[in-house]
Structure formats: C-alpha cells, structure tokens
C-alpha cells in the first residue's frame, strides 16, 4: 500500500514536467522503495549510485563546513541527476533532460520530497 502511494507521488512528479525522465525513492542505504524509470534503467544501479553519491555529498558538506547536506546535483552531457533528502530515511532521485528548467524542477522535487517524508 505504501509503495503504491510512493509510486503515485513519483507519477505525479514525472507528469509535472516533460523534462523529468525518471525518478525514484531510495532508502539511505540504497534500497529502492519506489521508482518510475524508463525501460533499460536498472533500479538496483540507481539505488546504489544514489546512496554512494549521498554519502559522499554528506561527507564533503561536513568536511568543508558547509552545513547539513540538502541536495546533490550532477550535470552530464546528456542531462542532470538531482538527489534530495525526503525525510531522514529516504532520498528522492530525479533524472532530467539536458535543457531542463531546473528552477521549476527544484520546486516540484521539493514538494514531492515533502510528500514522501510525510508518508515515511
């Protein structure tokens, strides 16, 4: 039941912008809780990469005295990966197109992360 509600949040998030290609809710230890991914994208790989990047981001933020980590943004030639905490136990990972309007995506992701945090 909870997985269905999480998937519903992801479907709504993906529907808010044509620039969002995929999204997932991942536990902080890398396990997929829910995902809306295109065919060919491996859920386990998304979970592992998200957990690794979040861990590295946390450590970097602390070591460089930047305060608590809020989000990680990766820009590649083929698009963006945005990770943001959704409560204390989960992270919301979103993949977006290279020409995405990031301001709108940040706002939509923040709202979705708040909805996820309220469920978990």
MOTA-V635905 format. One line per field, one symbol per residue. phi: phi as a letter, one per 40 degrees, with the letter a starting at -180 (. if undefined). burial: I if it has 24 or more other C-alpha atoms within 12 Angstrom, else O. A space follows every 50 residues. Layout:
BEGIN
phi=???
burial=???
END
This chain:
BEGIN
phi=.cccccccccccccccaccccaaabbcccgcccaabbccgccdccdcccc cccccccdccccccfbgccbabbbbbcbibbbbacbgcbabbbbbbccbc ccdccdccccccccccdccc
burial=OOOOOIIIIIIOIIOOIOIIIIIIIIIIOIIIIIIIIOOOOOIOOIIIII IOIIIOIIOOOOOOOOOOIIIIIIOOOOOIIIIIIIOOIIIIIIIIIOOO OIOOIIOIIIOIIIIIIOIO
END
